[in-house]
Amino acid sequence: MSQEPMGPGEGGDAEGATEPAARATAASAVGSPALAPEYVSPREAGPIRRLYDWVVGWAHRPGGERALAGLSFAESSFFPIPPDPLLLALAVGRPARALRFAAVCTVASVLGGLFGYLIGWGAWSAVDTFFFDHVPGVTPEAFAEVGALYDRWGFLAIFTAGLTPIPYKVFTLSSGAFGISLPVFLVASGLSRGLRFFVLAALIKRYGAPIQGFIDRYFTWLAWAFVILLVGGFVLIERLH
């Protein structure tokens, strides 16, 4: 019986792993500068870019799957780099495990989201200054706008945050701070995070490394296009009733 070749992050070498492609920048959520996209441009020098490269580097080391779980958990409340680039790199290195990587990413991300929710619910008044000062994307302006989105959209606001490049951590922390229903938060987070990560993994599993660069470069636009179609479907169903 032939054995599947070892890929990056699974004890094999880094041969065949692609370098991270250029990150696309995009317009912020609902036209607002307060909710900036998660992805960073390679032209942006500095600590965020170096941190991004460090994250992707885990795809070429043993323990990549554990790093993916830890990153997915941390990104949901305070870490600035999303798990998608590492998920893509690991899935390219071992396509047969792509869906397993997506499952790890989803579970860890939702658990991290719950942790962020609990911070917002139980300790926000004590830690808000730290988050506003030190966690990229978490600002008073973002919180004010998220509150307005909750008032108007509720479940759909959380679902959209989990699926798109809007910093998910802003929604996890604010959901707790604003007292959003915990079951609603968990269902919306699970559905959106799972959809996001499993679609990425399924594309890699089906098309392999050639599609990584396309996803990597146009992730922001693809995510927003999907959400526009999804929201449009909800609106159409509502009008038909």
N, C-alpha and C positions, 0 to 999 in steps of 0.2 A: 504494500500500500504506500503510495507516495505521500510525503509529508508536505504540508503547506509551508512555504518559505517564511522565515521569521522576518518581521517588519520592524521598523523603527519603534522604539518604546517597548518592544516585547522581547528584548534580549538579543536581537539581531543588530546588524550594522545599519548605517544610514544610507546605504546605496539605493539609488532609485527614488529617494525622497526629494521632492521638489522644494526649491527655495520659496519662501512666502512671496506671493505676487503682490503687486501694488494694491493698497487699500483704497477703496473709493470713499470720498466724502460726499455727503448728501445734505439736502435741506433738512432742517430740524423738524421735530414733530409738530404737526398742525401749524406749520409756519412760524413756530416760536423759537427764538434763540436760546431760551432757558433749557429746553430739552435737547441737548446736543447728541448726535449719533455716537455710538461706542467706538467705531473703527477709527484708527489713526492713519494718517498719510505717511508714507515712507519719507517724504520730504520734511516731516516734522522731526527735527533732531531733539534730543533731550531725554530725560529719564523715562517718559512714557514709551517712546520708541524702543529704548534699550530693554525696558520691562517686557514689551511685546516680543522682542527677539528671544528673550530668556524663556518666555512661556512656550513659544514654538519649538525651542531647542529641546524641550522634554520629549518630543516625538522621536528623538534620536538616542534616547537613553533608556536603560531598564527602568521600570517603574512608571512608564508613560501613562498607563491607565489609572494608576493611583493619583498621579499628578492631575489628570483630567478631572477626577472626582473632587479633589481638593480645590482646584481652580473653579469648577462649576459651583461649588458651595460658596466659596469666598466672593465670587463675582456678584452673587445675588444680594450682597449687603454692603461690601466695602471695596473689593478689589477692582481696579479700573479696566482690566483687559478681559473681554468676553472669552468663553471657552471654545468658540467656533473654530478659530485657526488651529488649535491643537487637535480638536476633533477631526478636522479635515486631514491634517497631516497623519494622524494615527490610522484613519480609515484608508488613506492611500497606501500606507505601508502594509496594512493587513486587511484587505477588503472583506474577507470572510468574517471578520469580527466587527464590521462597520456598525451593524445594528446593535451589537452588544455595547460598543462605545457610546452609541446614542442613548441607550437605556441608562448607562452609568451617568452620563451627562444630565439626563432628565431628572433622575431620582435625586442626585446630589444638588442640582440647581433648585428643585422644589424645596428640599430640606434647608438649603441656604436661604431661600426666600422666606420660609417659616421663621428662621433665625432673625432675619431682617425685620419681619413683621413683629416679632416679640420685642426686639429692640425699640421699634417705634411705639409699640403699645405700652411697654413698661418702663422705659428709661429715656424717652426722647428728650424730655426737658433737661435731663442731666448731660446728654451727649450731643445735642444738636449742634453746638458750636464747634465741636471737634469734627463732625462730619462735614459741616459747611466749609470749614477751613482747610481740611486735608483730603477729602474724598472727591475726586474729579466727577463732575456731573451732578453732585448733590449740592444744591444751592437753595436759598430762601425763595428765589424767583421760581425755580422748578417746582418746589413744594406748593407754592400758591397756584401755579397752573395745573398741577396734578389734582389739587382740590377741586378746581373748576371742572376738570375732566370727569372726576368721580361724580360730581353733582349731575352732570349731563348724561354720562354714558355708563357708569357703574361697572358691571361685569366686563363690558366690551373694552373699557379703558385698560383694565388689568390684562386682559387677553392680548390686546394690541402691544402693550409694553413687553410681554413675554415673548412675542413673536418677532418684533422688529428691532432695529438698532437703537431705539430709545433706551437710555440706561435703565435696566430693569431694577437696579437697586433703589432708584428714586421711588418706584412704585411699591416695593416691598416695605421700605421704611415708612413711607407715608400712609400705606394701608393700615399699619398698626397705629400710627399717630392719629389718624382720622377715624379710627374705630370701624373700618370696613369689616363686614361679616367675614369671619375666618373661613367658614366652608366655601363661600363665594370666592375668596382669595385663593384657596387651595385648588379648587376645581379649575378656575381660570388659569392659574399658573401651570398646573399639570397639563392641561390641554395645549396651551400655547407653547410652553417649553418643549413638550414632547413632539408637537408638530414641527417646530423649528428644527430640532436636532435630528429627528428621524428622516425628515425630507432631505437634509444635507447628507446624512449617512447613506440613504437609499440611492441618491444620485451618484455618490462615489462608488458604491457597490455595483451599480449598473454600468457606469461609464468609465470608471477608473480615474487614473491620474489626469488625463487630458481635460476633464471638466473642472478640476480643482482651481486652475487659474481663472476660469470664467466665473465660478462662484465667488472666489476670493476677490476678484476685481469688482464685480457687480452685485455683491451680496445686498448692499443697502437698497439698491433700486429694485432688485427682485423681491425683497421682503415687503417693501412698500406697495409694489404692484399687487402682490398677493393679498395684502390687507385691504387695499382699495376694492379688489374684486369681492372679497369676503364681506366687507361692510356693505357694498352695493347689493349683494345677495340678501342680506338681512333687511335692508331698506325696501327692496322689491317685495319680499315676502310680507313685510308689514303693510305695504300699500295694497297688496292683493287681498288682504283681509279687511 
